[in-house]
Amino acid sequence: MKQIKIADATLCRENSHFSFKEKIEIARQLENLRVDIIEFPEITNARADILLVKTISSFVKNSVISVAAGIGADSIDNAIASLSNAKNAQIRIELPLSPVGMEYICHKKPDKILTHIENSIKIARASVANVEFCAVDATRAEEDFLKAAIDTAIAAGATSVSVCDSAANMLPDDFAIFAKKITDMCSLPVGVKCDNKNGLAIAQAILAVKQGVQMVKTAVDGDTVSLEIFADMIKNCGNDYGFSSNIKTTELHRIIKQIRWVTGNSQNTASTIKTTDETAIHLDKNDDINAVSTAAAKLGYDLSEEDKSKVYEEFLRVAEKKSVGYKELEAIIASVALQVPATYSLVNYIINTGNIISASAQITIKKGDEQIQGVCIGDGPIDAAFLAVEQIIGHHYELDDFQIQSVTEGKEAMGSALVKLRSGGKLYSGNGISTDIISASIRAYINAVNKIVYEEAN
């Protein structure tokens, strides 16, 4: 029986805005599903992304953790740093090999690309045992050059090769023939990634497997092969065609549903299964920073010293009003940890509202050493508060979405507010929590503004 490896690229989805907590939960569920390889994109924010991979490495022990590296000077160094604690580490050297891709993405000639492949793989192999060479647009590459690139990668020490039909320009039978050529020319295990823009990715992948391909890249509801459908296909057809996978098929649909809940940005914490250790967290205002940090680690978070201080400061604010369990602590971490530097922070606010007066908001925000006050009237307390913040920062951002959710139960339940602002065509989300939902909403708005300001400044 031929064993097909499944690499999941859900965390590599373009234009995704998963929070730190959501990425951890997705990785945790993929590990539970026994996915062979969990793929991460190229490190773009060294501090946050490296911490994320290190945190996930603390509980992912069976799946391979694979981090992409491309053409950037620091790309491989960052990937190596992020994988320092991983039990099963892999670096993916992802490069376009089509004439257009090499010129306009890499700004390199073919001979320079071959040199880059050789050097990158040698550097990566010096630090990790597994290095995958991935040709991201292999079906558009010139055949002779594609072979030269693969030969260079093998000679430099690559341990696997994957080819991608990122243009979706091949029908399944033609892609199977293409995959057969790669497996025939390559002495290493070969994987494929197929784009689903024509709805043919599953057919491409399964026909490629029949031609000798040993690994397929999938995702949950992404633009490539569906993890759920491909795993089902192996389960239903594998015995007849002589292949199988490590996927825990008895829990496949339940786990996929949980991942979809996370990727759908749902705040329904009831659908997340917690262990006994996690649900046993009970903290109050008498607990010190070490107790809070230990509880955060129990939930799977590896916080920096700076984030420990931020979480503890927010914890004390919440603990003055109620005890803190795992739900409250997770909400606190999601709200304040791993955030961009705060250009603006809330000092205080006064809201006046009623059924016979117009709602008004007086808000004071700190920027640097300066405290700035804004006063506005709006169509309700939230609208008035947002207008007052806009008045202070001197800029109007398009409000794309605003959601209020109860994080915990009871009359003193913590409220979670999600604000999505659009600037320059890009979406920025902010989260705020408080036992006061207006406070949570203001904090969420300011959180989103801080992300916009930080990115524009950098």
C-alpha positions as CSV (number, residue, x, y, z in Angstrom):
1,M,0.0,0.0,0.0
2,K,1.5,3.3,-1.1
3,Q,1.5,6.0,1.6
4,I,0.5,9.5,0.4
5,K,1.7,12.4,2.5
6,I,-0.6,15.3,2.9
7,A,0.8,18.8,3.4
8,D,-1.8,21.4,4.6
9,A,-1.3,25.0,3.6
10,T,-4.4,26.5,5.3
11,L,-2.1,28.9,7.3
12,C,-0.5,30.1,4.0
13,R,-3.8,31.4,2.6
14,E,-3.4,34.7,0.9
15,N,-5.3,37.7,2.4
16,S,-6.1,35.8,5.6
17,H,-6.1,37.8,8.8
18,F,-5.9,35.0,11.4
19,S,-5.0,36.1,14.9
20,F,-2.1,34.6,16.8
21,K,-4.7,32.5,18.8
22,E,-6.5,31.4,15.6
23,K,-3.3,30.2,14.0
24,I,-2.4,28.2,17.1
25,E,-5.9,26.6,17.1
26,I,-5.6,25.7,13.4
27,A,-2.2,24.1,13.9
28,R,-3.5,22.2,16.9
29,Q,-6.4,20.7,14.9
30,L,-4.2,19.8,12.0
31,E,-1.9,18.0,14.4
32,N,-4.9,16.2,15.8
33,L,-5.9,15.2,12.3
34,R,-2.5,13.7,11.7
35,V,-1.6,15.8,8.7
36,D,1.9,14.9,7.7
37,I,3.2,18.5,7.1
38,I,1.8,21.8,8.4
39,E,3.0,24.6,6.1
40,F,3.7,28.2,7.2
41,P,4.3,31.1,4.8
42,E,7.5,33.0,4.5
43,I,8.4,35.0,7.7
44,T,7.4,38.6,7.1
45,N,7.2,40.0,10.6
46,A,10.3,38.5,12.3
47,R,9.2,39.0,15.9
48,A,5.6,37.8,15.7
49,D,6.0,35.1,13.1
50,I,9.1,33.5,14.7
51,L,7.3,33.5,18.0
52,L,4.3,31.9,16.4
53,V,6.2,29.0,14.9
54,K,8.2,28.5,18.1
55,T,4.9,28.4,20.1
56,I,3.3,25.9,17.8
57,S,6.5,23.8,17.9
58,S,5.9,23.3,21.6
59,F,2.9,21.0,20.9
60,V,3.2,19.8,17.3
61,K,5.3,16.7,17.7
62,N,4.1,14.4,15.0
63,S,3.5,16.6,12.0
64,V,6.4,18.2,10.2
65,I,6.5,22.0,10.6
66,S,7.5,23.5,7.2
67,V,8.4,27.2,6.8
68,A,8.8,28.9,3.4
69,A,11.9,30.8,2.3
70,G,12.2,32.7,-0.9
71,I,14.4,35.2,-2.5
72,G,14.8,37.7,0.4
73,A,18.2,38.1,2.1
74,D,16.8,37.3,5.6
75,S,14.3,34.7,4.4
76,I,16.3,31.6,5.2
77,D,17.8,33.0,8.4
78,N,14.3,33.8,9.7
79,A,13.0,30.3,8.8
80,I,15.9,28.7,10.6
81,A,15.3,30.8,13.7
82,S,11.6,30.0,13.8
83,L,12.3,26.3,13.6
84,S,14.9,26.1,16.3
85,N,12.5,24.3,18.7
86,A,10.7,22.1,16.2
87,K,10.9,18.3,16.6
88,N,10.3,17.8,12.8
89,A,11.5,20.8,10.9
90,Q,11.5,21.6,7.2
91,I,12.4,24.6,5.1
92,R,10.7,25.1,1.7
93,I,12.7,26.9,-0.9
94,E,9.9,28.4,-3.0
95,L,10.8,30.0,-6.3
96,P,9.2,30.8,-9.6
97,L,10.9,29.1,-12.6
98,S,8.9,30.5,-15.5
99,P,10.7,33.2,-17.6
100,V,8.2,35.8,-16.4
101,G,8.3,34.8,-12.8
102,M,12.1,34.9,-12.6
103,E,12.3,38.3,-14.3
104,Y,9.5,40.2,-12.5
105,I,9.3,38.5,-9.1
106,C,13.0,37.5,-8.5
107,H,14.6,40.0,-10.8
108,K,17.2,37.4,-11.7
109,K,18.4,35.7,-14.8
110,P,18.2,31.9,-15.1
111,D,21.8,31.3,-14.2
112,K,21.5,33.4,-11.1
113,I,18.4,31.5,-10.1
114,L,20.3,28.2,-10.3
115,T,23.0,29.7,-8.1
116,H,20.4,31.0,-5.6
117,I,18.8,27.5,-5.5
118,E,22.2,25.9,-4.8
119,N,23.2,28.4,-2.1
120,S,19.8,28.5,-0.4
121,I,19.5,24.7,-0.1
122,K,23.0,24.3,1.2
123,I,22.4,27.0,3.9
124,A,19.0,25.4,4.9
125,R,20.5,21.8,5.0
126,A,23.2,23.0,7.4
127,S,20.4,23.7,10.0
128,V,17.5,21.4,9.3
129,A,17.3,17.8,8.1
130,N,14.5,18.3,5.6
131,V,14.6,20.8,2.7
132,E,11.9,20.9,0.1
133,F,12.5,22.6,-3.3
134,C,9.2,24.0,-4.6
135,A,8.8,25.3,-8.1
136,V,5.7,27.5,-7.7
137,D,4.9,27.9,-11.4
138,A,6.5,24.7,-12.7
139,T,3.9,24.1,-15.5
140,R,4.9,27.4,-17.1
141,A,8.7,26.8,-16.9
142,E,10.8,25.7,-19.8
143,E,11.2,22.0,-19.6
144,D,15.0,22.0,-19.9
145,F,15.4,24.7,-17.3
146,L,13.0,23.0,-14.9
147,K,15.1,19.9,-15.1
148,A,18.3,21.9,-14.5
149,A,16.7,23.5,-11.4
150,I,15.6,20.2,-10.0
151,D,19.0,18.6,-10.6
152,T,20.7,21.6,-8.9
153,A,18.4,21.3,-5.9
154,I,19.1,17.6,-5.6
155,A,22.8,18.1,-5.9
156,A,22.7,20.8,-3.2
157,G,21.0,18.5,-0.7
158,A,17.2,18.9,-1.1
159,T,15.3,16.0,0.4
160,S,12.1,16.5,-1.6
161,V,10.7,18.3,-4.7
162,S,7.3,19.7,-5.4
163,V,5.9,21.3,-8.6
164,C,2.9,23.6,-8.8
165,D,0.3,24.4,-11.5
166,S,-0.3,27.8,-10.1
167,A,-1.7,29.0,-13.4
168,A,-4.3,26.2,-13.6
169,N,-3.5,25.9,-17.3
170,M,-3.4,22.1,-17.5
171,L,-6.3,19.6,-17.7
172,P,-6.0,16.7,-15.3
173,D,-4.7,14.1,-17.8
174,D,-2.1,16.6,-19.1
175,F,-1.0,17.4,-15.6
176,A,-0.7,13.7,-14.8
177,I,1.7,13.3,-17.8
178,F,3.6,16.3,-16.6
179,A,3.8,14.8,-13.0
180,K,5.1,11.5,-14.5
181,K,7.9,13.3,-16.2
182,I,9.0,14.9,-12.9
183,T,8.8,11.6,-11.0
184,D,10.9,9.9,-13.7
185,M,13.6,12.6,-13.7
186,C,13.7,13.0,-10.0
187,S,15.3,10.6,-7.5
188,L,13.6,12.3,-4.5
189,P,9.9,12.1,-3.3
190,V,7.8,14.4,-5.5
191,G,4.8,16.5,-4.4
192,V,2.2,18.6,-6.2
193,K,0.2,21.7,-5.6
194,C,-2.8,22.4,-7.9
195,D,-4.8,25.6,-8.2
196,N,-8.5,25.1,-8.0
197,K,-9.6,28.1,-10.1
198,N,-11.1,25.7,-12.7
199,G,-12.5,23.3,-10.2
200,L,-10.1,20.6,-11.3
201,A,-7.5,20.5,-8.5
202,I,-8.7,17.3,-7.0
203,A,-8.7,15.5,-10.3
204,Q,-5.2,16.8,-11.1
205,A,-3.9,15.6,-7.7
206,I,-5.4,12.1,-7.7
207,L,-4.2,11.4,-11.3
208,A,-0.8,12.7,-10.3
209,V,-0.8,10.3,-7.4
210,K,-1.5,7.4,-9.8
211,Q,1.6,8.5,-11.8
212,G,3.9,8.2,-8.8
213,V,3.5,11.5,-6.9
214,Q,4.0,10.9,-3.1
215,M,2.8,14.1,-1.6
216,V,-0.2,16.5,-2.2
217,K,-0.6,20.0,-0.8
218,T,-4.1,20.8,0.5
219,A,-6.0,23.4,2.4
220,V,-9.2,23.8,4.3
221,D,-11.5,25.9,1.9
222,G,-8.5,27.5,0.2
223,D,-7.7,27.9,-3.5
224,T,-6.0,24.5,-3.8
225,V,-6.9,20.8,-3.2
226,S,-9.5,20.5,-0.5
227,L,-8.1,18.6,2.5
228,E,-11.5,17.2,3.4
229,I,-12.4,16.0,-0.1
230,F,-8.9,14.6,-0.8
231,A,-8.8,12.7,2.5
232,D,-12.3,11.3,1.8
233,M,-11.2,10.2,-1.7
234,I,-8.2,8.3,-0.3
235,K,-10.4,6.7,2.3
236,N,-13.1,5.7,-0.3
237,C,-10.8,4.7,-3.2
238,G,-7.5,3.9,-1.6
239,N,-8.0,0.1,-1.2
240,D,-8.9,-0.3,-4.9
241,Y,-5.9,1.7,-6.1
242,G,-3.3,0.8,-3.6
243,F,-2.8,4.0,-1.6
244,S,-3.6,5.3,1.9
245,S,-2.8,8.3,4.2
246,N,-2.2,9.0,7.9
247,I,-5.3,11.1,8.2
248,K,-7.5,10.2,11.2
249,T,-10.6,9.7,9.0
250,T,-13.0,8.9,11.9
251,E,-12.5,12.5,13.1
252,L,-12.0,14.1,9.7
253,H,-15.3,16.0,9.3
254,R,-15.5,17.0,13.0
255,I,-12.0,18.5,12.9
256,I,-12.5,20.2,9.6
257,K,-15.7,21.8,11.0
258,Q,-13.7,23.2,13.9
259,I,-11.0,24.6,11.5
260,R,-13.8,26.1,9.4
261,W,-15.1,27.8,12.5
262,V,-11.7,29.4,13.1
263,T,-11.2,30.4,9.5
264,G,-14.6,31.8,9.4
265,N,-13.6,34.2,12.2
266,S,-16.4,32.9,14.5
267,Q,-16.2,33.8,18.1
268,N,-18.2,30.9,19.4
269,T,-15.8,29.5,21.9
270,A,-18.2,26.7,22.8
271,S,-17.1,24.7,19.7
272,T,-13.5,24.6,20.8
273,I,-12.6,21.5,22.8
274,K,-10.5,22.2,25.9
275,T,-8.4,19.8,27.9
276,T,-8.9,19.4,31.7
277,D,-5.7,21.4,32.4
278,E,-7.0,24.3,30.3
279,T,-10.5,24.4,31.8
280,A,-8.9,24.2,35.3
281,I,-7.6,27.7,35.1
282,H,-9.0,29.9,37.9
283,L,-7.3,33.3,38.5
284,D,-8.2,36.3,40.6
285,K,-6.7,39.7,41.3
286,N,-4.4,38.2,44.0
287,D,-2.4,36.2,41.4
288,D,0.9,37.5,40.3
289,I,2.5,37.8,36.9
290,N,4.1,34.4,37.1
291,A,0.8,32.7,37.8
292,V,-0.8,34.4,34.8
293,S,2.2,33.6,32.5
294,T,2.1,29.9,33.6
295,A,-1.6,29.8,32.8
296,A,-1.0,31.4,29.4
297,A,1.7,28.7,28.7
298,K,-0.8,26.0,29.7
299,L,-3.1,27.4,26.9
300,G,-0.2,27.0,24.4
301,Y,1.1,30.6,24.3
302,D,4.8,31.3,24.5
303,L,4.7,35.0,25.4
304,S,7.6,37.4,25.3
305,E,8.5,39.4,28.4
306,E,6.8,42.4,26.9
307,D,3.6,40.6,26.1
308,K,3.6,39.0,29.6
309,S,3.5,42.5,31.1
310,K,0.8,43.6,28.7
311,V,-1.3,40.5,29.4
312,Y,-0.8,40.9,33.2
313,E,-1.8,44.6,33.1
314,E,-5.0,43.8,31.2
315,F,-5.6,40.8,33.5
316,L,-5.5,43.1,36.6
317,R,-8.1,45.4,35.0
318,V,-10.5,42.5,34.3
319,A,-9.7,40.7,37.6
320,E,-10.9,43.8,39.6
321,K,-14.4,43.0,38.5
322,K,-14.5,39.2,38.2
323,S,-12.5,36.0,38.4
324,V,-10.6,34.9,35.2
325,G,-10.9,31.5,33.7
326,Y,-9.4,30.1,30.5
327,K,-12.0,31.8,28.3
328,E,-11.3,35.2,29.8
329,L,-7.5,34.7,29.7
330,E,-7.6,33.7,26.0
331,A,-9.7,36.8,25.2
332,I,-7.2,38.9,27.1
333,I,-4.2,37.4,25.2
334,A,-6.0,37.8,21.9
335,S,-6.7,41.4,22.7
336,V,-3.3,42.7,23.9
337,A,-0.5,40.2,23.0
338,L,1.5,40.4,19.8
339,Q,0.0,43.7,18.8
340,V,1.8,46.5,16.9
341,P,3.2,49.3,18.9
342,A,0.3,51.5,20.2
343,T,0.4,54.9,18.6
344,Y,-2.9,55.7,20.3
345,S,-4.2,54.3,23.6
346,L,-7.5,55.0,25.4
347,V,-7.2,57.1,28.6
348,N,-10.9,57.5,29.5
349,Y,-14.4,58.1,28.0
350,I,-17.8,59.4,29.0
351,I,-20.9,58.3,27.2
352,N,-24.3,60.0,27.6
353,T,-27.3,58.3,26.0
354,G,-31.0,57.8,26.6
355,N,-34.3,57.6,24.8
356,I,-34.9,61.3,24.8
357,I,-31.4,62.7,24.1
358,S,-28.9,62.2,21.3
359,A,-26.0,59.9,22.2
360,S,-22.7,61.8,22.9
361,A,-19.2,60.6,23.6
362,Q,-16.3,62.4,25.2
363,I,-13.1,60.5,24.7
364,T,-9.5,61.1,25.8
365,I,-6.8,59.3,23.9
366,K,-3.0,59.4,24.5
367,K,-0.5,59.8,21.7
368,G,3.0,59.8,22.9
369,D,3.1,62.2,25.8
370,E,0.1,64.2,24.6
371,Q,-3.5,63.6,25.7
372,I,-6.1,64.5,23.1
373,Q,-9.8,64.9,23.7
374,G,-12.7,64.5,21.2
375,V,-16.4,65.1,21.7
376,C,-19.1,64.0,19.2
377,I,-22.8,63.3,18.9
378,G,-23.9,60.2,17.0
379,D,-26.7,57.8,16.2
380,G,-26.2,55.8,19.3
381,P,-23.3,55.5,21.9
382,I,-21.0,53.3,19.6
383,D,-21.4,55.6,16.6
384,A,-20.7,58.7,18.8
385,A,-17.6,57.0,20.3
386,F,-16.2,56.1,16.9
387,L,-16.8,59.6,15.6
388,A,-15.0,61.0,18.6
389,V,-12.0,58.8,17.9
390,E,-12.0,59.9,14.2
391,Q,-12.1,63.5,15.4
392,I,-9.0,62.9,17.6
393,I,-6.9,61.1,15.0
394,G,-8.0,63.5,12.2
395,H,-8.9,60.8,9.7
396,H,-12.0,58.9,8.6
397,Y,-11.6,55.2,7.8
398,E,-14.3,53.1,6.1
399,L,-16.0,50.8,8.7
400,D,-16.2,47.5,6.9
401,D,-17.6,45.4,9.8
402,F,-18.5,45.7,13.4
403,Q,-19.4,42.8,15.7
404,I,-20.2,42.4,19.4
405,Q,-20.0,39.0,21.0
406,S,-20.2,37.7,24.5
407,V,-17.0,35.9,25.4
408,T,-18.2,34.4,28.7
409,E,-21.5,33.8,30.4
410,G,-23.2,35.4,33.4
411,K,-24.3,38.9,34.3
412,E,-20.7,40.1,34.4
413,A,-19.8,38.5,31.1
414,M,-16.9,39.8,29.2
415,G,-17.8,41.3,25.8
416,S,-15.6,41.0,22.7
417,A,-15.8,43.6,20.0
418,L,-14.4,43.2,16.5
419,V,-13.9,46.2,14.3
420,K,-12.8,46.0,10.6
421,L,-11.5,49.2,9.0
422,R,-10.6,49.6,5.4
423,S,-7.7,51.8,4.3
424,G,-6.1,51.9,0.8
425,G,-8.3,48.9,-0.2
426,K,-6.8,46.8,2.6
427,L,-8.7,45.4,5.6
428,Y,-7.5,45.9,9.2
429,S,-9.1,44.2,12.1
430,G,-9.0,45.2,15.8
431,N,-10.2,43.4,18.9
432,G,-11.2,44.7,22.3
433,I,-12.5,43.1,25.4
434,S,-14.2,44.4,28.5
435,T,-17.1,43.8,30.9
436,D,-18.3,47.1,29.4
437,I,-19.2,46.6,25.7
438,I,-18.7,50.3,24.8
439,S,-15.2,50.1,26.2
440,A,-14.6,46.9,24.2
441,S,-15.8,48.6,21.1
442,I,-13.6,51.7,21.5
443,R,-10.5,49.6,22.3
444,A,-11.2,47.5,19.2
445,Y,-11.5,50.6,17.0
446,I,-8.2,52.0,18.4
447,N,-6.5,48.6,17.9
448,A,-7.4,48.6,14.2
449,V,-6.3,52.2,13.8
450,N,-2.9,51.4,15.4
451,K,-2.4,48.6,12.9
452,I,-3.1,51.0,10.0
453,V,-0.8,53.7,11.3
454,Y,2.0,51.3,12.0
455,E,1.9,49.7,8.6
456,E,1.7,53.0,6.8
457,A,4.7,54.3,8.8
458,N,6.7,51.2,8.1
